Amino acid sequence: MVAFNHSQQLVYFYRSKQEQGILDSDFDLLETCRVEGNPLFLSEIIDFFIKDTDEKMEELTRFMSVETDDFNFSKIDQVAHNIKGCSASIGGCRVALACQEFHQACNHKSKEECLSIFRKVKQEYKILHDTLTQMRQMDKAKHGGGSSSSEN
């Protein structure tokens, strides 16, 4: 009965995040890829995504904090593109969309536009990060805890 409640809670939470546009149907693929021998597959994928994307966000923050003369649009675009790909693969559609806007700002070579969109990327990533962290906690509760690679 407890597992059913945790399962239902996870399903309702996920649906609400889909309705809010935070996650899209690509997240469904993660659930279908769950390996029978590894019930914490979803939690482990989320852990990996958060660790990897946190590092990319730190790198992007470093690039965004340089003086105008040293502003490297190409490197910024490359990191934003990586964040877009990672986010899209886990269903983080709003982060991916914000990163697409970032790409356009880099093409325009506008530091002001990049700074504005960077704030949006950070905001959307925080929402996605918090959402996935909650989902990971629910997934672990659903499967009786277990251990995973990190606790963020």
N, C-alpha and C positions, 0 to 999 in steps of 0.2 A: 504493500500500500504506500509506503514512504517513497519508494522508487517511482511509482506512478505520479505522486504529487510533485516530486522533483522534475520528472519528465514534463508534466503539464506546465509547471512553472517556467521551465526553459522554453517550451513551445510558445507560450503566451508572451514571454519577454521578447523572444525573437520576432514574433509577428508584430508586436508593437514597434520594434525598431525598424522593421520593414515599412510599416505604415508611416513612420516618421522620416523615411528616406535615408536612414543611417546605414542600413544594410540592404543589399539586393539579393536576388536569387542565387548569385554565385556562392553565397554562404551555404546554401542548401547542399552544394557539392561536397563540402567538408563533412557533413553528416553522413552522406551516402558513402564516403570513402573510409568511414570508421572501420577499422580492422577488428574482426571478432576477437582476436587474441589481445587486442589493445583497446580496452574500453575508454581510455583517457586520450585517445587520438586527438580529439577536438581540443582538449586542454593543451596538449603538447604543441599543436599547430599554432594556437593562440599565443602560447609562451614564446615560440620562435618568432612569430610575426612581431610581437611587441618588442622583444629584445632587438631584433634587426632594425625595425623602423624607428625605435628610440635612438639608435646609433645614427641612422640617416638624418633624423630630425636635428640631432646635435651637430652633425656635419653641416647641414643646411643653415643652421643658426650661425655657425662660425663664418660661413661664406657671406651671409647677409649682414654681418656686423663690421665688415671692412669699409674703409673710406671709398668714396665714389671713384677715385682714380684707379683703385685696385679691384673694383667690382668685376668679378668674372662671371658674366652671364652664361657662358658655356658650361662651366662647372656647376653653377646653380641649377641650370636647366637639366643637366645630367642627373643630379641628385634628386631633383623634383620628379624627374621621369622614373627613377627607381622607386621612389615612394608611391607614385601613381600605380606602377605595376604591382607592387606588393599589396597595396590597399585594394586594388581591383580584384586581385586573386582571392582575397578573403571576403569580398563582398562589401568593402568600404567605399561605396559609390560616391559619397559626398567628398571624401578626401581625394579620390581619384579625379573628380570633376574640378576641385580647387587646384590640383596640380596641373591639370590641363590649362586652366586659366594662367597659372604660373608660367607655363611654357610659352603662351602667347605674349605675356609681359616680357619675358626674356628675349623673344624675337623682336619686340619693339625697342629693346635696349633702354627700358625706362626703370631706373632704380626706384622711383617713387611708386610706380605701379607694382613693381616686385615687392616692395615693403608692405604695401596695402594687402596684396594677395597672400604674402607670407603670414600675416596676422590671421587671415582666413584659414590657411592651411593648418596653422597651429591650433586654432579653435576647433576645426573639424576633426583634427587628429586626436585632440583631447577627448572629444565626445566619443569617437570610435574606440580609443584606448579604454575609456571608462566602461563602455558597453561591452567590449570583449572581456575585460577583467571580470565584470559581473557574470557574463556567460560562462567563463572558465570556472568561477566559483560554483555556479549552479551545476555545471557539468560534473565537477568533482564530487559535489554532494549527491548527485544522481547516481554516481558509481561508487559511493561509499568512501570517498576521499582518494586514497592512493597517493602516490608521489609523482611529481612531475619535475621538470628540469629547473624551474624557477618559480618564485613567488613574488610577483610585482604588486 
